[in-house]
Amino acid sequence: MERTETADTEDRDAAGQRPGAGAATNRAMTTFSAADEEKQRGVRRMKLTAVGLLLFVAVVYVLAKWASHQGAGAWAGYVAAAAEAGMVGALADWFAVTALFRHPLGLPIPHTAIIPTKKDQLGTALGDFVGENFLSEDVVRGRLRAVGIGRRLGAWLAVPEHADRVTAEASAALRGALTVLRDSDVQAVVGEAVTRRASAQEIAPGMGKMLERIVTDGAHKRAVDVVVSRAHDWLVLHSDTVMDAVHGGAPGWTPKFVDRKVGERVYKELLRFVTEMRDMPSHPARGALDRFLTDFATDLQSDSDTRARVERLKGDILGRSEVQDLIASAWTAVRGMIVSAAEDERSELRLRLRASLLSLGARTSLEPKLQGKVDGWLESAAVYVVTTYRKEITSLITDTVASWDAEHTTRKIEANIGRDLQFIRINGTVVGSLAGLLIYTVSRALGA
């Protein structure tokens, strides 16, 4: 039966019915370390001691019986009874201890060799026991609440050296994560996310509300002032350019002096218009611009044709390769800034993170309310994990035990607990002798 169980386990591993981690665990379980060998030698010594004690009481029994037949007196009966009961106790406990690991004397007695033949059932029972008694919500919450993680964590973070350590580790983790990520993958994800979000969200109503608020507050007037002022300055410096443009658009059959006069007139009127618009806040053109912006803001919010044109324009802009390249390149710039800040011990990122950790630690160590929040978060997270993945956790125990080789598992367990079990045999010999002596004494007393 022992060999059959071992073969079954090996067949399951070979067929891939056990997790890959089980093979590694099996190898670790079946490998005897130097410490295991030393424990095994200790077990052998204790076995010799238990056997020696059994032989000792057997010799005492034989001598006591011989002495009783030779008329040595009543004491020989007492000694023989004690030695006889000691032998019985020693043999019974030898059978019980041996039956845990193998068949006594190699005989396939039922309910023996319990560990090698019942290994899988023991693993299942152990997994169920752990799940019911250690992975329950009440146990997890009670244990975490008793530990007081929030208070301890706050006190630990309040120490500057610890905050520095957490900051350094967090920065290293951030750099590592950014290094592992492939820029092309992240850029594709960012570009797709931005494009999808922009495409799904209609922007015209929002633009209309924003433009309406700007016009109502008069914020656009400063922009108009800047544009008109710059236009005036440009006209003053580029009068020849304006007149050349008028000359170039005139018909070829008109006299040149007429073209020049027309160009000068157009330039002067244009300059006068811009100058008046710059200097007169109540200029009719400014009012016309206000009305246009107000009407356009209304159309953006309520006119379906205007909103449709804005959406088409948005789609055309998002579809341009230059815009997609710009969105993708944003990740490269952000990544570079984050990595640089994470590497620099004096960067604003690390300084702010350190200050935040120190502040959080000081508050958490002093404020019971915040401690309760931290404890509640940790308790809820732990409870979620153990309740959601309880079967996976217990199956890890069950599958791991099932993947162990029965023979080597038995040897390793015996090496670790066998020495204490040999004391059972020794105690059985001593207790049996005392019990036999007591029973013999009571029997003689009642018989007398």
C-alpha positions in Angstrom: 0.0 0.0 0.0 2.8 2.4 0.8 4.5 1.8 -2.6 1.1 2.1 -4.3 0.5 5.5 -2.7 3.9 6.7 -3.7 3.5 5.5 -7.3 0.1 7.2 -7.5 1.6 10.5 -6.4 4.5 10.2 -8.9 2.0 9.4 -11.7 -0.1 12.5 -10.9 3.0 14.7 -11.0 4.2 13.1 -14.2 0.8 13.6 -15.8 0.8 17.3 -14.9 -2.2 17.0 -12.6 -0.4 18.9 -9.8 0.9 22.4 -10.0 4.5 23.0 -11.1 5.3 24.4 -7.6 4.4 20.9 -6.2 7.4 19.3 -7.9 9.8 21.9 -6.3 8.1 21.5 -3.0 8.3 17.7 -3.3 12.1 17.9 -4.0 12.5 20.1 -1.0 10.5 17.7 1.1 12.4 14.6 0.1 15.8 16.2 0.5 17.5 15.4 3.8 19.5 18.3 5.1 22.4 18.0 7.6 20.0 19.0 10.3 17.6 16.3 9.3 20.3 13.7 9.4 21.3 14.9 12.9 17.6 14.6 14.0 17.5 11.1 12.4 20.5 10.0 14.5 18.8 11.4 17.6 15.7 9.3 16.8 17.9 6.2 16.4 19.4 6.8 19.8 16.0 7.2 21.4 14.8 4.0 19.8 17.8 2.1 21.2 17.0 3.6 24.6 13.4 2.5 24.4 14.4 -1.0 23.2 17.0 -1.2 25.9 14.4 -0.3 28.5 12.1 -3.0 27.1 14.9 -5.6 27.2 15.7 -4.4 30.8 12.2 -5.0 32.1 12.0 -8.4 30.2 15.2 -9.5 32.0 13.8 -8.2 35.3 10.6 -10.2 34.6 12.5 -13.4 33.9 14.7 -13.0 37.0 11.8 -12.1 39.2 9.8 -15.2 38.0 12.9 -17.4 38.6 13.4 -15.9 42.0 9.7 -16.5 42.8 10.0 -20.1 41.9 13.1 -20.4 44.1 11.2 -19.2 47.1 12.7 -15.7 47.2 9.7 -14.3 48.9 6.6 -12.1 48.1 8.7 -9.2 46.7 9.5 -11.3 43.6 5.8 -11.4 42.7 5.6 -7.6 43.0 8.7 -7.1 40.8 7.5 -9.7 38.2 4.0 -8.0 38.0 5.6 -4.6 37.5 8.0 -5.9 34.8 5.3 -7.8 33.0 3.0 -4.7 32.8 6.0 -2.7 31.7 6.6 -5.0 28.8 3.0 -4.9 27.8 3.0 -1.0 27.9 6.2 -0.9 26.0 5.0 -3.2 23.3 1.6 -1.5 23.0 3.2 1.9 22.6 5.8 0.5 20.2 3.0 -0.7 18.0 1.1 2.6 18.3 4.2 4.7 17.4 5.3 2.4 14.6 1.8 2.3 13.1 2.0 6.0 12.4 4.9 5.5 10.0 4.9 1.9 8.7 3.4 -1.5 9.1 4.6 -3.1 12.3 6.9 -6.1 11.4 6.0 -5.5 7.8 2.5 -7.0 8.3 -0.3 -5.2 6.5 -2.4 -4.7 9.6 -5.4 -2.5 9.0 -5.1 1.1 10.2 -1.3 1.1 10.3 1.2 3.0 8.2 -1.1 6.0 8.7 1.1 8.8 7.4 2.1 7.2 4.1 -1.3 5.8 3.3 -3.4 8.6 4.6 -1.1 11.5 3.5 -3.6 13.0 1.0 -6.5 12.8 3.5 -4.3 14.4 6.2 -3.4 17.2 3.7 -7.1 17.7 3.0 -8.0 17.7 6.7 -5.1 20.1 7.4 -6.3 22.5 4.7 -9.9 22.4 6.0 -8.7 23.0 9.5 -6.6 26.0 8.5 -9.5 27.4 6.4 -12.1 27.0 9.2 -9.9 28.1 12.2 -7.4 30.5 10.7 -9.0 32.0 7.6 -12.3 33.0 9.1 -13.4 36.6 9.1 -13.7 36.8 12.9 -10.2 35.4 13.5 -8.6 37.7 11.0 -10.3 40.8 12.2 -9.7 39.9 15.9 -6.0 39.2 15.3 -5.3 42.3 13.3 -7.3 44.5 15.8 -5.2 43.1 18.6 -2.0 43.9 16.8 -2.9 47.5 16.4 -1.1 47.9 13.0 -2.3 51.5 12.5 -0.7 52.8 15.7 2.5 50.8 15.1 2.7 51.9 11.5 2.2 55.5 12.4 4.9 55.4 15.1 7.3 53.7 12.7 6.7 56.1 9.8 7.1 59.1 12.2 10.8 58.3 12.5 12.8 60.2 9.8 15.1 57.3 9.0 12.1 55.1 8.3 10.5 57.7 6.1 13.7 58.0 4.2 13.8 54.3 3.8 10.2 54.1 2.5 10.9 57.0 0.2 14.0 55.3 -1.3 12.2 52.0 -1.7 9.2 53.6 -3.3 11.4 55.6 -5.7 13.3 52.4 -6.6 10.1 50.5 -7.2 8.8 53.4 -9.4 12.0 53.5 -11.4 11.9 49.7 -11.8 8.3 49.7 -12.9 8.9 52.5 -15.5 12.0 50.6 -16.7 10.1 47.4 -17.2 7.3 49.0 -19.1 7.8 49.2 -22.9 7.4 52.7 -24.2 5.7 51.5 -27.3 3.0 49.6 -25.4 2.3 52.5 -23.0 2.2 55.0 -25.8 -0.3 52.8 -27.6 -2.4 52.5 -24.5 -2.3 56.2 -23.7 -3.0 57.2 -27.3 -5.9 54.8 -27.6 -7.3 55.9 -24.2 -7.1 59.6 -25.0 -8.5 59.2 -28.5 -11.4 57.0 -27.3 -12.3 59.3 -24.4 -12.1 62.4 -26.6 -14.2 60.7 -29.3 -16.8 59.5 -26.9 -17.2 62.9 -25.2 -19.0 65.6 -27.2 -17.1 68.8 -26.7 -19.3 71.4 -28.3 -21.7 72.0 -25.3 -18.8 72.3 -22.9 -17.0 74.7 -25.2 -20.3 76.7 -25.5 -20.7 77.0 -21.8 -17.1 78.0 -21.3 -17.3 80.6 -24.1 -20.6 82.0 -22.7 -19.0 82.4 -19.3 -15.9 84.1 -20.8 -18.1 86.6 -22.7 -20.3 87.3 -19.7 -17.3 88.0 -17.5 -15.6 90.1 -20.2 -12.5 88.0 -20.0 -12.3 88.0 -23.9 -11.8 91.7 -23.9 -8.2 91.5 -22.8 -7.5 89.1 -25.6 -9.2 91.5 -28.1 -7.0 94.4 -26.7 -3.9 92.4 -27.2 -4.8 91.3 -30.8 -5.9 94.9 -31.8 -2.7 96.4 -30.3 -0.5 93.9 -32.0 -2.4 94.5 -35.3 -1.9 98.3 -35.0 1.8 97.9 -34.4 2.2 95.5 -37.3 0.4 97.9 -39.7 2.6 100.8 -38.6 5.8 98.7 -39.3 4.6 97.0 -42.5 2.7 99.8 -44.4 4.6 98.9 -47.6 3.5 95.3 -47.4 -0.1 96.2 -47.1 0.0 98.6 -50.1 2.0 96.1 -52.2 -0.7 93.5 -51.5 -3.4 96.0 -52.7 -1.3 96.8 -55.8 -0.9 93.1 -56.6 -4.7 92.5 -56.5 -5.5 95.4 -58.8 -6.5 94.8 -62.5 -3.6 95.1 -65.0 -5.4 97.8 -67.0 -5.6 100.4 -64.2 -3.0 103.1 -64.0 -0.3 102.6 -61.4 -0.9 106.0 -59.8 -4.5 104.9 -59.3 -3.4 101.7 -57.7 -1.0 103.6 -55.4 -3.7 106.0 -54.4 -6.1 103.1 -53.7 -3.5 101.3 -51.7 -2.7 104.3 -49.6 -6.4 104.9 -49.0 -7.0 101.3 -48.0 -4.0 101.3 -45.6 -5.1 104.5 -44.0 -8.6 103.3 -43.5 -7.4 100.0 -42.1 -5.0 101.7 -39.7 -7.7 104.2 -38.6 -10.1 101.3 -38.0 -7.6 99.4 -35.9 -6.5 102.5 -34.0 -10.1 103.4 -33.2 -10.9 99.9 -32.2 -7.8 99.9 -29.9 -8.6 103.2 -28.3 -12.4 102.9 -28.0 -13.7 100.2 -25.6 -17.2 101.0 -27.0 -16.3 100.7 -30.6 -19.1 99.1 -32.7 -16.8 96.4 -34.0 -16.1 95.3 -30.4 -19.9 95.1 -29.8 -20.3 93.1 -33.0 -17.6 90.7 -31.8 -19.4 90.3 -28.5 -22.6 89.5 -30.2 -20.9 87.1 -32.5 -19.3 85.2 -29.6 -22.5 85.2 -27.7 -24.4 83.8 -30.6 -21.7 81.2 -31.3 -21.7 80.1 -27.7 -25.5 79.6 -27.9 -25.1 77.6 -31.2 -22.4 75.4 -29.7 -24.9 74.4 -26.9 -28.2 74.1 -28.8 -27.7 74.2 -32.6 -27.3 70.6 -33.9 -25.6 71.7 -37.2 -22.9 73.6 -35.3 -22.4 70.8 -32.9 -22.1 68.3 -35.7 -19.5 70.5 -37.5 -17.4 70.7 -34.3 -17.5 67.0 -33.8 -16.4 66.4 -37.4 -13.6 68.9 -36.9 -12.6 67.2 -33.7 -12.5 63.8 -35.4 -10.4 65.2 -38.2 -7.9 66.7 -35.7 -7.7 63.5 -33.7 -7.2 61.5 -36.8 -4.1 63.4 -37.9 -0.8 61.6 -37.4 0.8 64.7 -35.9 -1.8 64.7 -33.1 -1.4 61.0 -32.4 2.4 61.4 -32.3 2.0 64.3 -29.9 -0.2 62.2 -27.6 2.2 59.3 -27.7 5.2 61.5 -27.1 3.6 62.9 -24.0 4.3 59.6 -22.2 8.0 59.8 -23.0 8.2 63.3 -21.5 6.2 62.3 -18.4 8.3 59.1 -18.0 11.5 61.0 -18.2 10.4 63.6 -15.7 9.3 60.9 -13.2 12.4 58.8 -13.5 14.6 61.8 -13.1 12.7 63.0 -10.1 12.8 59.5 -8.6 16.6 59.3 -8.9 17.3 62.7 -7.5 17.2 62.6 -3.7 16.6 66.3 -3.5 13.8 66.4 -6.1 10.5 67.9 -5.3 8.8 64.5 -5.8 10.9 62.7 -3.2 10.9 65.6 -0.8 7.1 65.9 -0.9 6.8 62.1 -0.5 9.0 62.1 2.5 7.2 65.0 4.1 3.9 63.3 3.5 5.1 60.1 5.0 6.4 61.9 8.1 3.1 63.9 8.5 1.0 60.7 8.0 3.1 58.8 10.5 2.8 61.6 13.1 -0.9 61.9 12.7 -1.5 58.2 12.7 0.5 57.7 15.9 -1.4 60.4 17.7 -5.0 60.2 16.4 -7.0 57.2 17.4 -9.6 58.0 14.7 -7.0 57.8 12.0 -5.6 54.6 13.5 -9.1 53.1 13.4 -9.4 54.0 9.7 -6.1 52.4 8.9 -6.9 49.3 10.9 -10.3 49.1 9.2 -8.8 49.4 5.7 -6.2 46.6 6.5 -8.9 44.4 8.2 -11.2 44.8 5.2 -8.4 44.1 2.7 -7.3 41.0 4.7 -10.8 39.7 5.1 -11.5 40.2 1.4 -8.4 38.2 0.5 -9.0 35.3 2.9 -12.7 35.1 2.1 -12.3 35.4 -1.6 -9.3 33.1 -2.0 -9.8 30.8 0.9 -10.2 27.8 -1.4 -7.1 28.7 -3.3 -5.1 29.0 0.0 -6.3 25.8 1.5 -5.9 24.0 -1.9 -2.3 25.1 -1.8 -1.8 23.1 1.4 -3.8 20.1 0.1 -2.0 20.0 -3.3 1.4 20.5 -1.7 0.9 17.7 0.8 -0.5 15.5 -2.0 2.6 16.2 -4.2 5.0 14.9 -1.5 6.6 11.5 -1.9 5.0 9.2 0.7 8.2 7.4 1.7 10.4 10.4 2.0 7.7 12.4 3.7 7.4 9.7 6.3 11.1 9.7 6.9 11.2 13.5 7.2 8.3 13.7 9.6 9.7 10.8 11.7 13.1 12.6 11.8 11.4 15.7 13.2 9.0 14.3 15.7 10.2 10.7 16.1 12.5 11.5 19.1 9.5 12.8 21.1 7.5 9.8 20.1 10.1 7.4 21.5 9.5 9.1 24.9 5.9 7.7 24.6 7.4 4.2 24.4 9.6 4.9 27.4 6.8 6.5 29.3 4.6 3.5 28.4 7.1 1.2 29.9 7.4 3.2 33.1 3.7 3.9 33.5 2.9 0.3 32.6 5.2 -1.0 35.3 3.7 1.3 37.9 0.1 0.4 36.8 1.0 -3.3 37.0 2.6 -2.9 40.4 -0.5 -1.0 41.6 -2.9 -3.6 40.2 -0.9 -6.5 41.7 -0.8 -4.8 45.0 -4.5 -4.1 45.1 -5.2 -7.7 44.0 -3.1 -9.1 46.8 -4.6 -6.8 49.3 -8.1 -7.7 48.4 -7.2 -11.4 48.1 -5.7 -11.3 51.6 
